[in-house]
């Protein structure tokens, strides 16, 4: 299968994995491993918690123990993942529900290939979106800077999210905030 890397579960059970502090990249891999492949209900402190496909539910303390880092480091990692729009966080008194926004199974490769062969218009739209992506500025660390065209909120979408609409208002991304002159006319 293209674009897929199988990692044996034995790696995550090994001393190598357990006895070292995880970088934010390794922590994301571990967090991604916790995500659900189908909807389920779990019990947390005697209460039922509904978890959907491509979601995980875990406490910050548990992640701190699991990753061998401080609670503040876990919070910093989750903030990085959230700001780069890899995940969305929903904090509750029972724990944190994490929804994965990237690397999900929403569209299979075969669906994309069959659409491309049948519908030439999708190629044109894709080309326009790719050209649009090149017009966005980037931070020194390489993050894309984009603004929601509706609420003007600054975001740091990854390349996949930039092809879609903004997460806040479901509007197009723009590379610059409109000037005051444009707003008043």
PyMOL commands that place a pseudoatom at each C-alpha (Angstrom):
pseudoatom trace, name=CA, resn=UNK, resi=1, chain=A, elem=C, hetatm=0, pos=[0.000, 0.000, 0.000]
pseudoatom trace, name=CA, resn=UNK, resi=2, chain=A, elem=C, hetatm=0, pos=[1.485, 3.406, -0.986]
pseudoatom trace, name=CA, resn=UNK, resi=3, chain=A, elem=C, hetatm=0, pos=[1.908, 6.149, 1.624]
pseudoatom trace, name=CA, resn=UNK, resi=4, chain=A, elem=C, hetatm=0, pos=[1.521, 3.718, 4.523]
pseudoatom trace, name=CA, resn=UNK, resi=5, chain=A, elem=C, hetatm=0, pos=[4.145, 2.600, 7.015]
pseudoatom trace, name=CA, resn=UNK, resi=6, chain=A, elem=C, hetatm=0, pos=[3.453, -0.414, 9.191]
pseudoatom trace, name=CA, resn=UNK, resi=7, chain=A, elem=C, hetatm=0, pos=[5.069, -0.089, 12.617]
pseudoatom trace, name=CA, resn=UNK, resi=8, chain=A, elem=C, hetatm=0, pos=[5.093, -3.286, 14.683]
pseudoatom trace, name=CA, resn=UNK, resi=9, chain=A, elem=C, hetatm=0, pos=[3.358, -2.979, 18.057]
pseudoatom trace, name=CA, resn=UNK, resi=10, chain=A, elem=C, hetatm=0, pos=[6.432, -4.595, 19.628]
pseudoatom trace, name=CA, resn=UNK, resi=11, chain=A, elem=C, hetatm=0, pos=[8.254, -1.277, 19.150]
pseudoatom trace, name=CA, resn=UNK, resi=12, chain=A, elem=C, hetatm=0, pos=[5.819, 0.444, 21.502]
pseudoatom trace, name=CA, resn=UNK, resi=13, chain=A, elem=C, hetatm=0, pos=[6.244, -2.333, 24.086]
pseudoatom trace, name=CA, resn=UNK, resi=14, chain=A, elem=C, hetatm=0, pos=[10.052, -2.295, 23.910]
pseudoatom trace, name=CA, resn=UNK, resi=15, chain=A, elem=C, hetatm=0, pos=[12.399, -0.860, 26.557]
pseudoatom trace, name=CA, resn=UNK, resi=16, chain=A, elem=C, hetatm=0, pos=[13.758, 1.466, 23.861]
pseudoatom trace, name=CA, resn=UNK, resi=17, chain=A, elem=C, hetatm=0, pos=[10.332, 3.162, 23.574]
pseudoatom trace, name=CA, resn=UNK, resi=18, chain=A, elem=C, hetatm=0, pos=[9.367, 3.026, 27.265]
pseudoatom trace, name=CA, resn=UNK, resi=19, chain=A, elem=C, hetatm=0, pos=[12.620, 4.166, 28.834]
pseudoatom trace, name=CA, resn=UNK, resi=20, chain=A, elem=C, hetatm=0, pos=[13.175, 7.391, 26.954]
pseudoatom trace, name=CA, resn=UNK, resi=21, chain=A, elem=C, hetatm=0, pos=[11.441, 10.734, 26.906]
pseudoatom trace, name=CA, resn=UNK, resi=22, chain=A, elem=C, hetatm=0, pos=[9.464, 11.078, 23.693]
pseudoatom trace, name=CA, resn=UNK, resi=23, chain=A, elem=C, hetatm=0, pos=[10.014, 13.948, 21.302]
pseudoatom trace, name=CA, resn=UNK, resi=24, chain=A, elem=C, hetatm=0, pos=[6.855, 15.696, 20.138]
pseudoatom trace, name=CA, resn=UNK, resi=25, chain=A, elem=C, hetatm=0, pos=[7.050, 13.716, 16.869]
pseudoatom trace, name=CA, resn=UNK, resi=26, chain=A, elem=C, hetatm=0, pos=[7.229, 10.369, 18.678]
pseudoatom trace, name=CA, resn=UNK, resi=27, chain=A, elem=C, hetatm=0, pos=[4.504, 11.543, 21.083]
pseudoatom trace, name=CA, resn=UNK, resi=28, chain=A, elem=C, hetatm=0, pos=[2.252, 12.291, 18.099]
pseudoatom trace, name=CA, resn=UNK, resi=29, chain=A, elem=C, hetatm=0, pos=[2.868, 8.799, 16.689]
pseudoatom trace, name=CA, resn=UNK, resi=30, chain=A, elem=C, hetatm=0, pos=[1.948, 7.318, 20.079]
pseudoatom trace, name=CA, resn=UNK, resi=31, chain=A, elem=C, hetatm=0, pos=[-1.127, 9.553, 20.341]
pseudoatom trace, name=CA, resn=UNK, resi=32, chain=A, elem=C, hetatm=0, pos=[-2.178, 8.594, 16.815]
pseudoatom trace, name=CA, resn=UNK, resi=33, chain=A, elem=C, hetatm=0, pos=[-1.823, 4.953, 17.820]
pseudoatom trace, name=CA, resn=UNK, resi=34, chain=A, elem=C, hetatm=0, pos=[-4.443, 5.579, 20.565]
pseudoatom trace, name=CA, resn=UNK, resi=35, chain=A, elem=C, hetatm=0, pos=[-7.070, 6.789, 18.106]
pseudoatom trace, name=CA, resn=UNK, resi=36, chain=A, elem=C, hetatm=0, pos=[-10.151, 4.651, 17.489]
pseudoatom trace, name=CA, resn=UNK, resi=37, chain=A, elem=C, hetatm=0, pos=[-10.893, 3.020, 14.141]
pseudoatom trace, name=CA, resn=UNK, resi=38, chain=A, elem=C, hetatm=0, pos=[-14.618, 2.806, 14.901]
pseudoatom trace, name=CA, resn=UNK, resi=39, chain=A, elem=C, hetatm=0, pos=[-17.071, 4.494, 17.292]
pseudoatom trace, name=CA, resn=UNK, resi=40, chain=A, elem=C, hetatm=0, pos=[-17.091, 3.146, 20.825]
pseudoatom trace, name=CA, resn=UNK, resi=41, chain=A, elem=C, hetatm=0, pos=[-18.199, 3.965, 24.354]
pseudoatom trace, name=CA, resn=UNK, resi=42, chain=A, elem=C, hetatm=0, pos=[-15.753, 3.722, 27.258]
pseudoatom trace, name=CA, resn=UNK, resi=43, chain=A, elem=C, hetatm=0, pos=[-16.291, 4.123, 30.978]
pseudoatom trace, name=CA, resn=UNK, resi=44, chain=A, elem=C, hetatm=0, pos=[-14.267, 6.808, 32.760]
pseudoatom trace, name=CA, resn=UNK, resi=45, chain=A, elem=C, hetatm=0, pos=[-14.769, 7.317, 36.501]
pseudoatom trace, name=CA, resn=UNK, resi=46, chain=A, elem=C, hetatm=0, pos=[-18.155, 5.608, 36.278]
pseudoatom trace, name=CA, resn=UNK, resi=47, chain=A, elem=C, hetatm=0, pos=[-19.386, 7.757, 33.368]
pseudoatom trace, name=CA, resn=UNK, resi=48, chain=A, elem=C, hetatm=0, pos=[-19.886, 6.744, 29.735]
pseudoatom trace, name=CA, resn=UNK, resi=49, chain=A, elem=C, hetatm=0, pos=[-17.795, 8.621, 27.178]
pseudoatom trace, name=CA, resn=UNK, resi=50, chain=A, elem=C, hetatm=0, pos=[-18.653, 8.352, 23.456]
pseudoatom trace, name=CA, resn=UNK, resi=51, chain=A, elem=C, hetatm=0, pos=[-15.598, 8.239, 21.202]
pseudoatom trace, name=CA, resn=UNK, resi=52, chain=A, elem=C, hetatm=0, pos=[-16.015, 8.521, 17.440]
pseudoatom trace, name=CA, resn=UNK, resi=53, chain=A, elem=C, hetatm=0, pos=[-13.808, 7.237, 14.627]
pseudoatom trace, name=CA, resn=UNK, resi=54, chain=A, elem=C, hetatm=0, pos=[-10.443, 9.054, 14.495]
pseudoatom trace, name=CA, resn=UNK, resi=55, chain=A, elem=C, hetatm=0, pos=[-10.745, 10.217, 18.117]
pseudoatom trace, name=CA, resn=UNK, resi=56, chain=A, elem=C, hetatm=0, pos=[-8.852, 9.336, 21.282]
pseudoatom trace, name=CA, resn=UNK, resi=57, chain=A, elem=C, hetatm=0, pos=[-9.710, 10.046, 24.914]
pseudoatom trace, name=CA, resn=UNK, resi=58, chain=A, elem=C, hetatm=0, pos=[-6.939, 10.358, 27.481]
pseudoatom trace, name=CA, resn=UNK, resi=59, chain=A, elem=C, hetatm=0, pos=[-5.886, 12.448, 30.478]
pseudoatom trace, name=CA, resn=UNK, resi=60, chain=A, elem=C, hetatm=0, pos=[-2.861, 14.754, 30.515]
pseudoatom trace, name=CA, resn=UNK, resi=61, chain=A, elem=C, hetatm=0, pos=[-1.418, 12.949, 33.562]
pseudoatom trace, name=CA, resn=UNK, resi=62, chain=A, elem=C, hetatm=0, pos=[-1.684, 9.607, 31.787]
pseudoatom trace, name=CA, resn=UNK, resi=63, chain=A, elem=C, hetatm=0, pos=[0.135, 11.027, 28.745]
pseudoatom trace, name=CA, resn=UNK, resi=64, chain=A, elem=C, hetatm=0, pos=[2.814, 12.479, 31.038]
pseudoatom trace, name=CA, resn=UNK, resi=65, chain=A, elem=C, hetatm=0, pos=[3.478, 9.036, 32.516]
pseudoatom trace, name=CA, resn=UNK, resi=66, chain=A, elem=C, hetatm=0, pos=[3.250, 7.305, 29.147]
pseudoatom trace, name=CA, resn=UNK, resi=67, chain=A, elem=C, hetatm=0, pos=[5.627, 9.705, 27.368]
pseudoatom trace, name=CA, resn=UNK, resi=68, chain=A, elem=C, hetatm=0, pos=[8.058, 10.189, 30.287]
pseudoatom trace, name=CA, resn=UNK, resi=69, chain=A, elem=C, hetatm=0, pos=[7.707, 13.972, 30.230]
pseudoatom trace, name=CA, resn=UNK, resi=70, chain=A, elem=C, hetatm=0, pos=[6.207, 16.602, 32.540]
pseudoatom trace, name=CA, resn=UNK, resi=71, chain=A, elem=C, hetatm=0, pos=[2.544, 17.595, 32.439]
pseudoatom trace, name=CA, resn=UNK, resi=72, chain=A, elem=C, hetatm=0, pos=[3.581, 21.025, 31.099]
pseudoatom trace, name=CA, resn=UNK, resi=73, chain=A, elem=C, hetatm=0, pos=[5.492, 19.329, 28.269]
pseudoatom trace, name=CA, resn=UNK, resi=74, chain=A, elem=C, hetatm=0, pos=[2.403, 17.261, 27.414]
pseudoatom trace, name=CA, resn=UNK, resi=75, chain=A, elem=C, hetatm=0, pos=[0.320, 20.452, 27.314]
pseudoatom trace, name=CA, resn=UNK, resi=76, chain=A, elem=C, hetatm=0, pos=[2.950, 22.095, 25.092]
pseudoatom trace, name=CA, resn=UNK, resi=77, chain=A, elem=C, hetatm=0, pos=[2.958, 19.095, 22.717]
pseudoatom trace, name=CA, resn=UNK, resi=78, chain=A, elem=C, hetatm=0, pos=[-0.853, 19.088, 22.514]
pseudoatom trace, name=CA, resn=UNK, resi=79, chain=A, elem=C, hetatm=0, pos=[-0.803, 22.831, 21.848]
pseudoatom trace, name=CA, resn=UNK, resi=80, chain=A, elem=C, hetatm=0, pos=[1.700, 22.307, 19.009]
pseudoatom trace, name=CA, resn=UNK, resi=81, chain=A, elem=C, hetatm=0, pos=[-0.485, 19.553, 17.508]
pseudoatom trace, name=CA, resn=UNK, resi=82, chain=A, elem=C, hetatm=0, pos=[-3.571, 21.744, 17.847]
pseudoatom trace, name=CA, resn=UNK, resi=83, chain=A, elem=C, hetatm=0, pos=[-1.975, 24.913, 16.440]
pseudoatom trace, name=CA, resn=UNK, resi=84, chain=A, elem=C, hetatm=0, pos=[-0.674, 23.009, 13.422]
pseudoatom trace, name=CA, resn=UNK, resi=85, chain=A, elem=C, hetatm=0, pos=[-4.204, 21.619, 12.966]
pseudoatom trace, name=CA, resn=UNK, resi=86, chain=A, elem=C, hetatm=0, pos=[-3.204, 17.990, 13.314]
pseudoatom trace, name=CA, resn=UNK, resi=87, chain=A, elem=C, hetatm=0, pos=[-5.754, 17.583, 16.102]
pseudoatom trace, name=CA, resn=UNK, resi=88, chain=A, elem=C, hetatm=0, pos=[-8.640, 19.375, 17.802]
pseudoatom trace, name=CA, resn=UNK, resi=89, chain=A, elem=C, hetatm=0, pos=[-8.910, 19.237, 21.590]
pseudoatom trace, name=CA, resn=UNK, resi=90, chain=A, elem=C, hetatm=0, pos=[-12.060, 19.067, 23.673]
pseudoatom trace, name=CA, resn=UNK, resi=91, chain=A, elem=C, hetatm=0, pos=[-11.129, 19.220, 27.371]
pseudoatom trace, name=CA, resn=UNK, resi=92, chain=A, elem=C, hetatm=0, pos=[-13.607, 17.740, 29.861]
pseudoatom trace, name=CA, resn=UNK, resi=93, chain=A, elem=C, hetatm=0, pos=[-13.430, 17.104, 33.611]
pseudoatom trace, name=CA, resn=UNK, resi=94, chain=A, elem=C, hetatm=0, pos=[-12.890, 13.398, 32.823]
pseudoatom trace, name=CA, resn=UNK, resi=95, chain=A, elem=C, hetatm=0, pos=[-10.054, 13.852, 30.308]
pseudoatom trace, name=CA, resn=UNK, resi=96, chain=A, elem=C, hetatm=0, pos=[-9.298, 15.237, 26.885]
pseudoatom trace, name=CA, resn=UNK, resi=97, chain=A, elem=C, hetatm=0, pos=[-11.111, 14.127, 23.738]
pseudoatom trace, name=CA, resn=UNK, resi=98, chain=A, elem=C, hetatm=0, pos=[-8.727, 14.390, 20.804]
pseudoatom trace, name=CA, resn=UNK, resi=99, chain=A, elem=C, hetatm=0, pos=[-10.055, 14.502, 17.249]
pseudoatom trace, name=CA, resn=UNK, resi=100, chain=A, elem=C, hetatm=0, pos=[-7.505, 13.837, 14.518]
pseudoatom trace, name=CA, resn=UNK, resi=101, chain=A, elem=C, hetatm=0, pos=[-7.823, 16.311, 11.649]
pseudoatom trace, name=CA, resn=UNK, resi=102, chain=A, elem=C, hetatm=0, pos=[-4.985, 14.919, 9.524]
pseudoatom trace, name=CA, resn=UNK, resi=103, chain=A, elem=C, hetatm=0, pos=[-3.939, 11.444, 8.462]
pseudoatom trace, name=CA, resn=UNK, resi=104, chain=A, elem=C, hetatm=0, pos=[-7.490, 10.149, 8.746]
pseudoatom trace, name=CA, resn=UNK, resi=105, chain=A, elem=C, hetatm=0, pos=[-9.190, 7.602, 6.548]
pseudoatom trace, name=CA, resn=UNK, resi=106, chain=A, elem=C, hetatm=0, pos=[-11.750, 9.999, 5.046]
pseudoatom trace, name=CA, resn=UNK, resi=107, chain=A, elem=C, hetatm=0, pos=[-10.908, 9.421, 1.361]
pseudoatom trace, name=CA, resn=UNK, resi=108, chain=A, elem=C, hetatm=0, pos=[-9.212, 6.333, 0.067]
pseudoatom trace, name=CA, resn=UNK, resi=109, chain=A, elem=C, hetatm=0, pos=[-6.566, 6.528, -2.632]
pseudoatom trace, name=CA, resn=UNK, resi=110, chain=A, elem=C, hetatm=0, pos=[-8.629, 4.378, -4.995]
pseudoatom trace, name=CA, resn=UNK, resi=111, chain=A, elem=C, hetatm=0, pos=[-11.585, 6.800, -4.676]
pseudoatom trace, name=CA, resn=UNK, resi=112, chain=A, elem=C, hetatm=0, pos=[-9.312, 9.701, -5.580]
pseudoatom trace, name=CA, resn=UNK, resi=113, chain=A, elem=C, hetatm=0, pos=[-7.805, 7.880, -8.572]
pseudoatom trace, name=CA, resn=UNK, resi=114, chain=A, elem=C, hetatm=0, pos=[-11.166, 6.831, -10.008]
pseudoatom trace, name=CA, resn=UNK, resi=115, chain=A, elem=C, hetatm=0, pos=[-12.514, 10.396, -9.631]
pseudoatom trace, name=CA, resn=UNK, resi=116, chain=A, elem=C, hetatm=0, pos=[-9.479, 11.793, -11.432]
pseudoatom trace, name=CA, resn=UNK, resi=117, chain=A, elem=C, hetatm=0, pos=[-9.916, 9.450, -14.391]
pseudoatom trace, name=CA, resn=UNK, resi=118, chain=A, elem=C, hetatm=0, pos=[-13.651, 10.074, -14.724]
pseudoatom trace, name=CA, resn=UNK, resi=119, chain=A, elem=C, hetatm=0, pos=[-13.793, 13.784, -14.012]
pseudoatom trace, name=CA, resn=UNK, resi=120, chain=A, elem=C, hetatm=0, pos=[-11.259, 16.142, -15.565]
pseudoatom trace, name=CA, resn=UNK, resi=121, chain=A, elem=C, hetatm=0, pos=[-12.815, 19.115, -13.748]
pseudoatom trace, name=CA, resn=UNK, resi=122, chain=A, elem=C, hetatm=0, pos=[-11.451, 17.805, -10.418]
pseudoatom trace, name=CA, resn=UNK, resi=123, chain=A, elem=C, hetatm=0, pos=[-7.941, 18.049, -11.882]
pseudoatom trace, name=CA, resn=UNK, resi=124, chain=A, elem=C, hetatm=0, pos=[-8.516, 21.697, -12.742]
pseudoatom trace, name=CA, resn=UNK, resi=125, chain=A, elem=C, hetatm=0, pos=[-9.843, 22.491, -9.271]
pseudoatom trace, name=CA, resn=UNK, resi=126, chain=A, elem=C, hetatm=0, pos=[-6.883, 20.662, -7.711]
pseudoatom trace, name=CA, resn=UNK, resi=127, chain=A, elem=C, hetatm=0, pos=[-4.437, 22.638, -9.877]
pseudoatom trace, name=CA, resn=UNK, resi=128, chain=A, elem=C, hetatm=0, pos=[-6.042, 25.917, -8.803]
pseudoatom trace, name=CA, resn=UNK, resi=129, chain=A, elem=C, hetatm=0, pos=[-5.785, 24.925, -5.143]
pseudoatom trace, name=CA, resn=UNK, resi=130, chain=A, elem=C, hetatm=0, pos=[-2.125, 23.931, -5.528]
pseudoatom trace, name=CA, resn=UNK, resi=131, chain=A, elem=C, hetatm=0, pos=[-1.325, 27.281, -7.161]
pseudoatom trace, name=CA, resn=UNK, resi=132, chain=A, elem=C, hetatm=0, pos=[-3.226, 29.051, -4.385]
pseudoatom trace, name=CA, resn=UNK, resi=133, chain=A, elem=C, hetatm=0, pos=[-1.113, 27.252, -1.761]
pseudoatom trace, name=CA, resn=UNK, resi=134, chain=A, elem=C, hetatm=0, pos=[2.077, 28.745, -3.198]
pseudoatom trace, name=CA, resn=UNK, resi=135, chain=A, elem=C, hetatm=0, pos=[0.829, 32.301, -2.481]
pseudoatom trace, name=CA, resn=UNK, resi=136, chain=A, elem=C, hetatm=0, pos=[0.729, 31.867, 1.328]
pseudoatom trace, name=CA, resn=UNK, resi=137, chain=A, elem=C, hetatm=0, pos=[3.543, 33.169, 3.540]
pseudoatom trace, name=CA, resn=UNK, resi=138, chain=A, elem=C, hetatm=0, pos=[5.351, 30.832, 5.912]
pseudoatom trace, name=CA, resn=UNK, resi=139, chain=A, elem=C, hetatm=0, pos=[6.837, 31.279, 9.372]
pseudoatom trace, name=CA, resn=UNK, resi=140, chain=A, elem=C, hetatm=0, pos=[10.575, 30.769, 9.934]
pseudoatom trace, name=CA, resn=UNK, resi=141, chain=A, elem=C, hetatm=0, pos=[9.784, 27.269, 11.206]
pseudoatom trace, name=CA, resn=UNK, resi=142, chain=A, elem=C, hetatm=0, pos=[7.908, 26.456, 7.973]
pseudoatom trace, name=CA, resn=UNK, resi=143, chain=A, elem=C, hetatm=0, pos=[4.285, 26.748, 9.131]
pseudoatom trace, name=CA, resn=UNK, resi=144, chain=A, elem=C, hetatm=0, pos=[1.837, 28.201, 6.620]
pseudoatom trace, name=CA, resn=UNK, resi=145, chain=A, elem=C, hetatm=0, pos=[0.154, 31.454, 7.673]
pseudoatom trace, name=CA, resn=UNK, resi=146, chain=A, elem=C, hetatm=0, pos=[-3.473, 31.734, 6.548]
pseudoatom trace, name=CA, resn=UNK, resi=147, chain=A, elem=C, hetatm=0, pos=[-6.524, 33.730, 7.584]
pseudoatom trace, name=CA, resn=UNK, resi=148, chain=A, elem=C, hetatm=0, pos=[-10.185, 32.767, 7.624]
pseudoatom trace, name=CA, resn=UNK, resi=149, chain=A, elem=C, hetatm=0, pos=[-11.914, 34.931, 5.009]
pseudoatom trace, name=CA, resn=UNK, resi=150, chain=A, elem=C, hetatm=0, pos=[-14.998, 35.288, 7.221]
pseudoatom trace, name=CA, resn=UNK, resi=151, chain=A, elem=C, hetatm=0, pos=[-13.681, 36.043, 10.730]
pseudoatom trace, name=CA, resn=UNK, resi=152, chain=A, elem=C, hetatm=0, pos=[-10.088, 37.038, 9.766]
pseudoatom trace, name=CA, resn=UNK, resi=153, chain=A, elem=C, hetatm=0, pos=[-8.637, 34.757, 12.453]
pseudoatom trace, name=CA, resn=UNK, resi=154, chain=A, elem=C, hetatm=0, pos=[-5.009, 33.740, 11.901]
pseudoatom trace, name=CA, resn=UNK, resi=155, chain=A, elem=C, hetatm=0, pos=[-4.362, 29.995, 11.518]
pseudoatom trace, name=CA, resn=UNK, resi=156, chain=A, elem=C, hetatm=0, pos=[-1.438, 27.706, 10.709]
pseudoatom trace, name=CA, resn=UNK, resi=157, chain=A, elem=C, hetatm=0, pos=[-3.005, 25.022, 8.482]
pseudoatom trace, name=CA, resn=UNK, resi=158, chain=A, elem=C, hetatm=0, pos=[-0.957, 22.206, 7.018]
pseudoatom trace, name=CA, resn=UNK, resi=159, chain=A, elem=C, hetatm=0, pos=[-0.973, 21.690, 3.251]
pseudoatom trace, name=CA, resn=UNK, resi=160, chain=A, elem=C, hetatm=0, pos=[-3.905, 19.250, 3.374]
pseudoatom trace, name=CA, resn=UNK, resi=161, chain=A, elem=C, hetatm=0, pos=[-6.052, 21.598, 5.438]
pseudoatom trace, name=CA, resn=UNK, resi=162, chain=A, elem=C, hetatm=0, pos=[-5.172, 24.516, 3.175]
pseudoatom trace, name=CA, resn=UNK, resi=163, chain=A, elem=C, hetatm=0, pos=[-6.853, 22.665, 0.301]
pseudoatom trace, name=CA, resn=UNK, resi=164, chain=A, elem=C, hetatm=0, pos=[-10.129, 22.641, 2.269]
pseudoatom trace, name=CA, resn=UNK, resi=165, chain=A, elem=C, hetatm=0, pos=[-12.025, 25.417, 4.045]
pseudoatom trace, name=CA, resn=UNK, resi=166, chain=A, elem=C, hetatm=0, pos=[-11.214, 26.986, 7.406]
pseudoatom trace, name=CA, resn=UNK, resi=167, chain=A, elem=C, hetatm=0, pos=[-12.148, 25.015, 10.484]
pseudoatom trace, name=CA, resn=UNK, resi=168, chain=A, elem=C, hetatm=0, pos=[-13.641, 27.971, 12.355]
pseudoatom trace, name=CA, resn=UNK, resi=169, chain=A, elem=C, hetatm=0, pos=[-16.198, 29.324, 9.854]
pseudoatom trace, name=CA, resn=UNK, resi=170, chain=A, elem=C, hetatm=0, pos=[-15.988, 26.805, 6.999]
pseudoatom trace, name=CA, resn=UNK, resi=171, chain=A, elem=C, hetatm=0, pos=[-14.834, 29.638, 4.720]
pseudoatom trace, name=CA, resn=UNK, resi=172, chain=A, elem=C, hetatm=0, pos=[-12.041, 30.022, 2.204]
pseudoatom trace, name=CA, resn=UNK, resi=173, chain=A, elem=C, hetatm=0, pos=[-8.493, 30.692, 3.330]
pseudoatom trace, name=CA, resn=UNK, resi=174, chain=A, elem=C, hetatm=0, pos=[-6.868, 34.007, 2.373]
pseudoatom trace, name=CA, resn=UNK, resi=175, chain=A, elem=C, hetatm=0, pos=[-3.164, 34.790, 2.418]
pseudoatom trace, name=CA, resn=UNK, resi=176, chain=A, elem=C, hetatm=0, pos=[-3.517, 38.350, 3.746]
pseudoatom trace, name=CA, resn=UNK, resi=177, chain=A, elem=C, hetatm=0, pos=[-5.944, 40.185, 5.984]
pseudoatom trace, name=CA, resn=UNK, resi=178, chain=A, elem=C, hetatm=0, pos=[-8.127, 42.644, 4.068]
pseudoatom trace, name=CA, resn=UNK, resi=179, chain=A, elem=C, hetatm=0, pos=[-6.982, 46.244, 4.413]
pseudoatom trace, name=CA, resn=UNK, resi=180, chain=A, elem=C, hetatm=0, pos=[-9.165, 48.832, 6.124]
pseudoatom trace, name=CA, resn=UNK, resi=181, chain=A, elem=C, hetatm=0, pos=[-9.823, 50.384, 2.702]
pseudoatom trace, name=CA, resn=UNK, resi=182, chain=A, elem=C, hetatm=0, pos=[-11.303, 47.095, 1.417]
pseudoatom trace, name=CA, resn=UNK, resi=183, chain=A, elem=C, hetatm=0, pos=[-13.424, 46.677, 4.540]
pseudoatom trace, name=CA, resn=UNK, resi=184, chain=A, elem=C, hetatm=0, pos=[-15.011, 50.146, 4.256]
pseudoatom trace, name=CA, resn=UNK, resi=185, chain=A, elem=C, hetatm=0, pos=[-15.756, 50.016, 0.520]
for i in range(1, 185): cmd.bond("trace and resi %d" % i, "trace and resi %d" % (i + 1))
show_as sticks, trace
zoom trace
